[in-house]
Amino acid sequence: MKKIFLISRSWKNKKIKLLIEEIHKELVKIIILVNFEEELDNSTENLLKKCKNEILKKIEIVYVKPWGDASGALNIGLNKVFTNKDEPDYILIASPEVDLKKDDVEKMCNILSNNPNMLVVGFALRTDIDENLEIWERGHSFDRLKSNALRIPWNTCAMWNANLFFNNVKAFLNICDYPEILGKQSGIELQGMEDALAIAIAKKNNPKLEVGLIKTYLKWNIDKKNISNHKVKMKRKSLVYKRYENIFDGFPSLDVKYF
């Protein structure tokens, strides 16, 4: 059995318990990153204490401050992964917003096992929270006229080969957390897409690496109160991706192998 570590970012979200209880049997270690400034009441810790003992012994909660957008927090989680005595085979980064099942974890694991040069594989995601959303606002889009940012795996639900990640990426670049550096476009502060940048840099250094995306959509459970933020986030993905193409020399074409 492959050793899979989960990293998930969550605060004040009861769905994290549901996610863990659904997939825990596939996992060796569960690292939950909590935004300290957004959660001062230990609600995530108190919620997860209700899990069975077999799950509790796998869980480590890490309070993160400052949070940034993604890279800083995720790198803290990665440090926990790579310094653990149980050396991981794969690293699953997943949001509690995703309707991820045990079989889905197994599918990603099998794809990585059967493709030794595959750096990362993820599921295509789609939300049905609002029928008025444009297709590209709902999640992944396979329209070739749209940005490449919408056709690659995201850390919302992606499994990374731990050895290939460590040797070719090591950490997500902190520039992804700094709109002060990346700038602003169309009124949107540019940040995030640390997954795309990591893939690009890794493939530039090692062209043999592969990237996979499972075209079967998983449900992306966006809260109705967050629709406006979600629309901005989806627009930002394409803007940030284009920004990275412009500022990083030799930014490679991120060809994706679909399953």
C-alpha positions in Angstrom: 0.0 0.0 0.0 1.3 3.4 -1.0 1.9 5.9 1.8 -0.3 8.9 1.1 -0.2 12.1 3.2 -3.1 14.6 3.1 -2.6 18.3 3.4 -5.8 20.3 3.7 -6.4 24.0 4.4 -9.4 24.6 6.6 -10.9 26.9 9.2 -14.5 27.1 10.5 -15.5 24.5 8.0 -17.4 21.4 9.2 -16.8 19.7 5.9 -13.2 18.9 6.9 -14.5 16.2 9.2 -16.6 14.6 6.5 -13.6 14.6 4.1 -11.3 13.0 6.6 -13.8 10.3 7.6 -14.5 9.5 4.0 -10.9 8.9 2.9 -8.9 8.3 6.1 -8.3 4.6 5.4 -6.2 5.6 2.3 -4.0 7.9 4.4 -1.0 7.5 6.6 -0.9 11.1 7.9 -3.4 14.0 7.9 -2.1 17.5 8.2 -4.7 20.3 8.7 -3.5 23.8 8.2 -5.7 26.4 10.0 -5.7 30.1 9.4 -4.9 31.3 13.0 -6.2 34.9 12.3 -9.5 33.5 11.0 -10.1 30.9 13.7 -9.4 31.9 17.3 -11.8 29.5 19.0 -10.1 26.2 18.1 -13.3 25.1 16.3 -11.5 22.8 13.9 -9.6 21.1 16.7 -12.8 20.6 18.7 -14.6 19.3 15.7 -12.0 16.7 14.8 -11.8 15.5 18.4 -15.1 13.8 17.7 -13.4 11.5 15.1 -12.6 7.9 16.0 -9.3 7.1 17.6 -8.0 5.4 14.5 -8.4 8.7 12.7 -7.3 11.0 15.5 -3.9 9.4 15.7 -3.2 10.3 12.1 -4.2 14.0 12.5 -1.9 16.9 13.1 -3.4 20.4 13.3 -1.1 23.3 12.5 -2.0 26.9 13.1 -0.6 29.2 10.5 0.2 32.9 10.8 0.6 34.8 8.5 -1.5 32.8 6.1 -0.7 34.4 2.7 -2.7 33.1 -0.2 -1.5 29.5 -0.6 2.3 28.9 -0.8 3.3 29.9 2.7 0.7 27.7 4.4 1.2 24.8 2.1 5.0 24.9 2.5 4.5 24.6 6.3 2.5 21.5 5.5 5.1 20.2 3.1 7.8 20.6 5.8 5.7 18.4 8.1 5.4 15.8 5.3 9.1 15.7 4.4 10.4 15.6 8.0 8.0 12.8 9.0 9.6 9.4 9.8 7.1 7.7 7.5 8.4 8.8 4.2 5.5 9.5 1.9 5.0 8.1 -1.6 2.3 10.6 -2.5 1.0 13.9 -1.2 -2.7 14.6 -1.6 -3.6 18.3 -1.3 -7.3 18.7 -1.1 -9.9 21.2 0.0 -12.9 20.2 2.2 -15.0 21.9 -0.5 -14.4 19.0 -2.8 -16.7 16.0 -2.8 -13.7 13.5 -2.7 -14.4 9.8 -2.1 -12.2 6.9 -1.2 -12.4 5.5 -4.8 -11.2 8.9 -6.1 -8.1 8.8 -3.9 -7.4 5.2 -5.1 -7.8 6.3 -8.8 -5.2 9.1 -8.4 -2.9 6.8 -6.6 -3.1 4.2 -9.3 -2.5 6.7 -12.0 0.7 7.9 -10.3 1.8 4.3 -9.7 1.3 3.4 -13.4 3.0 6.6 -14.6 6.4 6.9 -12.8 7.2 10.2 -14.5 4.0 11.8 -13.5 4.6 14.7 -11.1 1.0 15.4 -10.3 -2.5 14.2 -11.2 -5.8 15.9 -10.1 -9.5 15.8 -10.7 -11.4 18.2 -12.8 -13.7 20.3 -10.6 -17.1 21.9 -11.2 -19.6 23.7 -9.0 -23.3 23.8 -9.7 -24.1 26.4 -7.1 -25.4 28.9 -9.6 -26.8 28.1 -13.1 -26.0 31.6 -14.2 -22.3 31.1 -13.9 -20.3 30.9 -17.1 -18.8 27.5 -17.9 -15.3 28.7 -17.1 -16.5 30.2 -13.8 -17.8 26.8 -12.6 -14.4 25.1 -12.6 -12.2 23.4 -15.1 -12.8 24.0 -18.8 -11.5 22.0 -21.7 -12.2 24.7 -24.2 -8.9 25.2 -26.1 -9.8 28.9 -26.5 -9.7 29.4 -22.8 -6.6 29.8 -20.6 -4.3 26.8 -19.9 -4.9 27.7 -16.2 -8.3 26.0 -16.5 -6.9 22.7 -17.9 -4.3 21.7 -15.3 -4.6 20.1 -11.9 -5.2 22.5 -9.0 -4.2 22.1 -5.3 -8.0 22.2 -4.6 -7.7 18.4 -5.4 -4.3 17.1 -6.6 -2.0 14.2 -5.7 1.7 14.8 -6.1 4.5 12.2 -6.4 6.5 13.0 -3.3 9.9 12.0 -4.6 9.4 13.9 -7.9 8.1 16.9 -6.0 11.0 17.0 -3.6 13.6 16.6 -6.4 12.1 19.0 -8.9 10.0 21.5 -6.9 10.9 21.3 -3.2 8.5 24.0 -2.2 5.9 26.4 -3.7 7.3 29.8 -4.6 6.3 32.5 -2.1 5.9 35.0 -4.9 2.5 33.4 -5.4 1.4 35.0 -2.1 2.5 38.6 -3.0 0.2 40.7 -5.2 2.6 43.5 -4.3 5.0 41.9 -6.7 2.6 40.3 -9.2 0.5 43.4 -9.5 -3.1 44.0 -10.2 -5.2 43.5 -13.4 -8.8 44.3 -14.1 -9.1 45.4 -10.5 -8.0 42.0 -9.3 -4.9 41.5 -7.1 -2.8 38.7 -8.7 -1.9 35.9 -6.4 -2.2 32.1 -6.1 -1.8 29.5 -8.9 1.2 28.1 -7.0 0.4 24.7 -8.5 0.8 26.0 -12.1 4.1 27.7 -11.3 5.5 24.7 -9.6 4.6 22.4 -12.5 6.1 24.9 -15.0 9.4 25.2 -13.2 9.6 21.4 -12.7 8.9 20.7 -16.4 11.4 23.3 -17.5 14.1 21.6 -15.4 12.9 18.1 -16.3 11.0 17.9 -19.6 10.3 14.2 -19.0 7.8 15.0 -16.2 4.2 14.5 -16.9 1.0 16.1 -15.6 -2.4 14.4 -15.4 -6.0 15.5 -15.1 -9.0 13.2 -14.6 -11.8 14.6 -16.8 -14.5 13.1 -14.6 -15.8 16.1 -12.7 -15.9 16.1 -8.9 -18.4 18.3 -7.3 -17.0 21.6 -5.9 -19.2 22.6 -3.0 -19.0 26.4 -3.0 -21.1 28.1 -0.4 -23.7 30.5 -1.9 -22.4 33.4 0.2 -19.0 33.0 -1.5 -20.2 33.1 -5.1 -18.8 36.6 -5.7 -15.4 35.6 -4.3 -15.5 32.4 -6.3 -16.1 34.3 -9.6 -13.1 36.6 -8.9 -11.0 33.6 -8.0 -11.8 31.9 -11.3 -11.0 35.0 -13.3 -7.8 35.5 -11.3 -6.5 32.0 -12.3 -6.2 32.9 -15.9 -4.8 36.4 -15.2 -2.1 35.0 -12.8 -1.2 32.2 -15.2 -0.6 34.8 -18.0 1.4 36.9 -15.6 3.7 33.9 -14.8 4.2 33.3 -18.5 5.3 36.8 -19.0 7.8 37.1 -16.0 9.4 33.7 -16.0 11.8 33.1 -18.9 11.2 29.8 -20.8 7.8 29.2 -19.2 7.0 25.8 -20.8 3.7 24.7 -22.4 1.9 22.7 -19.8 0.8 19.7 -21.8 -1.6 17.6 -19.8 -2.3 13.9 -20.1 -6.1 13.3 -19.7 -7.7 10.3 -18.1 
